[in-house]
Amino acid sequence: MVAKCQVISLCRSLLRAGGKYPEYNIREYTKRRTLDGFRMNKNLTDPLKATEAYDEGKAQLEIVERALKVYLAYPPKTKNIMELKVQ
């Protein structure tokens, strides 16, 4: 069985990693996807399913961190409309 503190730590890590993206749309998508996933699995009582969900979350965290490294290495040349400053 996965401890509650481990689940909270995973959620925070996913939110923190998603918040590092410089683009607004990707930041909001990772935030929404993370919170939706944790809300969907909050009522799991079976230890096996809870462990599977936790392992899936850890895998998603690795994907987010790896994609962030690539995204920061090769940033897009144009800015998103949400990030343009009003003059």
C-alpha positions as CSV (number, residue, x, y, z in Angstrom):
1,M,0.0,0.0,0.0
2,V,1.2,3.5,-0.9
3,A,1.4,5.9,2.0
4,K,-0.7,9.1,1.8
5,C,2.5,11.3,2.1
6,Q,4.0,9.6,-0.9
7,V,0.8,10.3,-3.0
8,I,0.8,14.0,-1.9
9,S,4.5,14.2,-2.7
10,L,3.9,12.8,-6.2
11,C,1.1,15.2,-6.8
12,R,3.2,18.2,-5.8
13,S,6.2,17.0,-7.9
14,L,3.9,16.7,-10.9
15,L,2.5,20.1,-10.4
16,R,5.9,21.6,-9.7
17,A,7.4,20.0,-12.9
18,G,4.5,21.1,-15.0
19,G,4.8,24.7,-13.7
20,K,8.3,24.9,-15.0
21,Y,7.1,25.0,-18.7
22,P,7.5,28.4,-20.1
23,E,4.4,28.1,-22.3
24,Y,1.0,28.8,-20.7
25,N,-0.9,26.1,-22.6
26,I,1.5,23.3,-21.5
27,R,1.6,24.5,-17.9
28,E,-2.2,24.6,-17.7
29,Y,-2.6,21.2,-19.4
30,T,-0.2,19.5,-17.1
31,K,-1.9,21.1,-14.1
32,R,-5.3,20.1,-15.2
33,R,-4.2,16.5,-16.2
34,T,-2.5,16.0,-12.8
35,L,-5.4,17.2,-10.7
36,D,-7.9,15.2,-12.8
37,G,-5.9,12.0,-12.5
38,F,-5.6,12.4,-8.7
39,R,-9.3,13.2,-8.3
40,M,-10.2,10.2,-10.4
41,N,-8.2,7.9,-8.2
42,K,-8.8,9.4,-4.8
43,N,-11.3,6.7,-3.8
44,L,-9.2,3.7,-4.6
45,T,-9.3,1.2,-1.7
46,D,-7.7,-1.8,-3.3
47,P,-3.9,-1.7,-2.4
48,L,-3.0,-3.3,-5.8
49,K,-4.9,-0.7,-7.8
50,A,-3.5,2.1,-5.6
51,T,0.0,0.9,-6.2
52,E,-0.6,0.6,-9.9
53,A,-2.0,4.2,-10.0
54,Y,1.0,5.4,-8.0
55,D,3.4,3.7,-10.4
56,E,1.6,5.2,-13.4
57,G,2.0,8.7,-11.7
58,K,5.7,8.1,-11.2
59,A,6.0,7.2,-14.9
60,Q,4.1,10.3,-15.9
61,L,6.4,12.4,-13.7
62,E,9.5,11.0,-15.6
63,I,7.8,11.8,-18.9
64,V,7.0,15.3,-17.9
65,E,10.6,15.9,-16.6
66,R,12.1,14.4,-19.8
67,A,9.9,16.4,-22.1
68,L,10.7,19.6,-20.1
69,K,14.4,19.1,-20.7
70,V,13.8,18.7,-24.4
71,Y,11.5,21.7,-24.5
72,L,13.9,23.9,-22.7
73,A,16.8,22.8,-24.9
74,Y,14.8,23.7,-28.1
75,P,12.3,26.5,-27.2
76,P,9.8,27.6,-29.9
77,K,10.7,30.8,-31.7
78,T,7.3,32.4,-31.4
79,K,5.4,33.3,-28.3
80,N,1.9,32.2,-27.4
81,I,-0.8,34.9,-27.5
82,M,-1.3,34.5,-23.8
83,E,2.4,35.4,-23.1
84,L,2.5,38.6,-25.3
85,K,2.6,41.8,-23.4
86,V,0.1,44.5,-24.2
87,Q,1.7,47.6,-25.4
